Amino acid sequence: MSIWRWGVLLCAAWLLHGNAWARKLVLAATEYPPYYSEALERGGPVAELTLAALREAGYEVELRFMPWARALKLGESGSVDGLVGVWRSPEREAKFFYSEPVVANRIVLCRLAGRAPARFTTFEALRPYTVGVVRGYADPPGLAAAGIKTEPVTHDLQNLRKLLAGHLDLVLIDSRVAQYLIRRNLGTERERIQCIAPAVQEHPQYLVVSRSTPGGAAIVAAFNERLLRLRREGEFQAIVGRWGW
């Protein structure tokens, strides 16, 4: 084969590689500070980590913030390529490819200071109490199995305010979300709220890519490899460290 033909083939291969390398992904996220939010610098730590790994893998990434129900629907249909910071469930696994975990939520119970219970032991022990939850969140299965009375709202801050008003006994909430909302919204009242140990549950957060997205499994594989490299080379800890984690 002539040198000229080799050159043509190499250029074609380079162009194909370059097009794949420059592929743009559109991801969706909802408002979930301090993990990710349009109001946070670089979208928050989970968004920053996710986009850093994807960009290291060669993708151009656009992150769009929207309500959770819309994000999930667009992701399921492939109208966006994937979602940031998603919990695992069998229903979602049927629609998405899941990455390795990025970070984890620690789900705790918060109470008014001095009120029972002092610790979380079992779900059955919570039967005397009314627990505030957020509609659409994946609550621990043990909560419903134990027959606990729950009251759903649309946002965690509503539950914290209901707790302060005496309308709830306990609030089920992520520990970092609780700290963030209490510190920013509740003023001197924040001293009245205590979150008890141990954690009720831990929920890893994942990047998910729609099964309707061409090459979705390959995107997740590339992300996983780059996320591992970020951990190994210290950039992962540098990013979360900037957020005080």
C-alpha positions in Angstrom: 0.0 0.0 0.0 1.4 3.4 -0.9 2.4 6.0 1.7 -0.3 8.3 0.3 -3.0 5.7 0.9 -1.7 5.1 4.4 -1.9 8.8 5.0 -5.5 9.0 3.9 -6.5 6.0 6.1 -4.7 7.5 9.1 -6.4 10.9 8.6 -9.8 9.2 8.3 -9.1 7.2 11.5 -8.0 10.4 13.2 -11.2 12.3 12.1 -13.4 9.4 13.3 -11.6 9.3 16.6 -11.8 13.1 16.9 -15.5 13.1 16.3 -16.1 10.4 19.0 -13.7 12.3 21.3 -15.6 15.5 20.9 -19.1 14.0 21.4 -21.4 16.2 23.5 -23.4 14.8 26.3 -26.4 16.5 27.9 -27.1 15.6 31.5 -29.9 16.6 33.8 -29.9 17.3 37.5 -32.4 18.6 40.0 -31.9 21.0 42.9 -30.3 19.0 45.7 -27.9 21.2 47.6 -25.3 20.8 49.0 -24.7 17.9 46.5 -25.7 19.6 43.3 -27.5 22.8 42.5 -27.6 25.5 39.9 -26.9 28.0 42.6 -23.7 26.3 43.8 -20.3 27.0 42.3 -19.5 24.5 39.5 -22.9 23.0 40.2 -21.9 21.5 43.5 -19.4 18.7 44.4 -21.3 15.8 42.8 -21.8 17.7 39.6 -18.2 18.9 39.6 -16.9 15.3 40.1 -19.1 13.9 37.5 -18.3 16.4 34.8 -14.6 16.3 35.6 -14.5 12.5 35.0 -16.5 12.7 31.8 -14.4 15.6 30.4 -11.2 13.6 31.3 -12.8 10.8 29.3 -13.0 13.2 26.3 -16.7 14.2 26.4 -18.1 17.7 26.1 -20.8 18.0 28.8 -23.8 20.3 29.2 -25.6 20.1 32.6 -29.2 21.3 32.7 -31.1 21.8 36.0 -34.8 20.9 36.1 -37.4 19.4 38.4 -36.8 15.8 39.3 -39.9 14.3 37.6 -39.0 16.0 34.3 -35.3 15.0 34.5 -36.3 11.4 35.1 -38.8 11.3 32.2 -36.3 12.9 29.8 -33.6 10.5 30.9 -35.9 7.5 30.4 -36.8 8.5 26.9 -33.2 9.5 25.9 -34.1 13.1 25.4 -31.2 13.8 27.7 -28.2 11.4 27.8 -28.2 10.9 31.6 -28.7 12.2 35.1 -26.4 13.2 37.9 -26.5 11.9 41.4 -29.2 9.2 41.1 -30.0 6.5 43.7 -30.3 2.9 42.6 -33.7 1.1 42.2 -34.9 -1.9 40.2 -37.3 0.3 38.2 -34.5 2.7 37.2 -32.0 -0.1 36.4 -34.4 -1.1 33.6 -34.1 2.4 32.0 -30.5 3.4 32.8 -26.9 2.1 32.8 -25.4 2.8 36.3 -21.9 3.9 37.0 -19.7 3.1 40.0 -20.8 5.1 43.1 -19.7 8.7 43.1 -20.5 9.7 46.7 -23.0 8.4 49.3 -25.9 9.9 51.2 -26.2 9.1 54.9 -29.9 9.1 55.7 -30.6 10.0 59.4 -33.5 10.9 61.6 -33.7 14.4 63.1 -35.7 15.3 66.2 -36.2 18.3 68.5 -33.5 18.4 71.2 -34.4 16.5 74.3 -37.2 14.5 72.7 -37.3 10.8 72.2 -35.9 8.7 70.6 -32.3 9.3 71.6 -30.9 6.9 69.0 -32.1 4.9 66.0 -32.3 1.2 66.9 -35.0 -0.5 64.7 -37.8 0.7 62.4 -40.3 -1.1 64.7 -39.2 1.2 67.6 -40.4 4.2 65.5 -44.0 3.1 65.6 -45.1 5.6 68.2 -43.8 8.5 66.1 -44.8 10.4 63.0 -42.0 10.7 60.5 -41.7 13.4 57.9 -40.5 12.2 54.4 -40.2 13.8 51.0 -42.5 12.7 48.2 -40.7 10.8 45.5 -37.6 9.9 47.5 -36.6 6.2 47.8 -37.4 5.7 51.5 -35.9 2.8 53.4 -38.1 -0.3 52.8 -38.1 -1.0 56.5 -40.1 2.2 57.2 -43.2 1.0 55.3 -42.7 -2.6 56.4 -42.8 -1.6 60.1 -46.1 0.4 59.5 -44.6 3.7 60.5 -46.9 6.7 60.1 -45.3 9.1 57.6 -46.3 12.5 56.2 -44.9 13.4 52.8 -44.0 16.9 51.6 -42.3 18.2 48.5 -39.1 19.6 50.1 -36.8 18.7 53.1 -37.0 22.3 54.4 -40.8 21.9 54.8 -40.2 18.9 57.1 -37.7 20.7 59.2 -40.1 23.6 59.7 -42.9 21.2 60.5 -40.6 19.6 63.1 -40.0 23.0 64.7 -43.7 23.7 64.8 -44.4 20.4 66.6 -46.3 18.8 63.7 -43.8 15.9 63.3 -41.8 13.8 65.8 -39.0 12.9 63.4 -37.7 13.9 60.0 -36.0 11.5 57.6 -33.2 13.4 55.8 -29.7 13.2 54.4 -27.2 14.4 57.0 -25.4 16.9 54.8 -28.7 18.3 53.4 -29.9 18.7 57.0 -26.8 20.7 58.0 -27.0 22.8 54.9 -30.7 23.7 55.3 -30.6 24.2 59.0 -27.5 26.5 58.8 -29.0 28.7 56.0 -32.6 28.9 56.8 -33.5 28.4 60.4 -31.5 31.1 62.3 -31.4 30.6 66.1 -34.0 27.9 65.8 -31.4 25.6 64.4 -30.2 24.8 68.0 -33.5 23.0 68.6 -32.8 20.4 66.0 -30.6 17.3 66.5 -29.9 14.5 64.1 -29.5 11.1 65.9 -27.1 8.3 65.3 -26.6 5.8 63.7 -27.6 6.5 60.1 -30.8 4.8 59.0 -29.4 4.0 55.6 -26.7 4.9 53.1 -27.6 5.6 49.5 -24.7 5.8 47.0 -25.2 8.3 44.2 -24.5 7.4 40.7 -24.2 8.8 37.2 -26.8 7.1 35.1 -26.9 7.0 31.3 -30.1 6.3 29.5 -30.4 2.9 27.8 -31.8 4.9 24.9 -28.5 6.8 24.5 -26.3 5.4 21.7 -23.2 3.9 23.3 -24.6 4.3 26.8 -22.7 1.4 28.3 -19.4 2.6 26.8 -20.0 6.1 28.2 -20.4 4.6 31.7 -17.3 2.4 31.3 -15.2 5.4 30.3 -16.6 7.4 33.2 -15.8 4.6 35.7 -12.2 4.4 34.4 -11.7 8.2 34.8 -13.4 8.4 38.2 -11.0 5.7 39.4 -8.1 7.7 38.1 -9.4 10.9 39.9 -9.5 8.9 43.1 -6.1 7.4 42.6 -4.4 10.6 41.7 -5.9 12.7 44.5 -8.1 15.0 42.4 -11.3 13.4 43.8 -10.3 14.3 47.4 -9.1 17.7 46.4 -12.6 18.5 44.9 -14.6 17.2 47.9 -12.1 18.8 50.3 -12.9 22.2 48.8 -16.5 21.6 49.9 -15.5 20.7 53.4 -16.2 17.0 53.1 
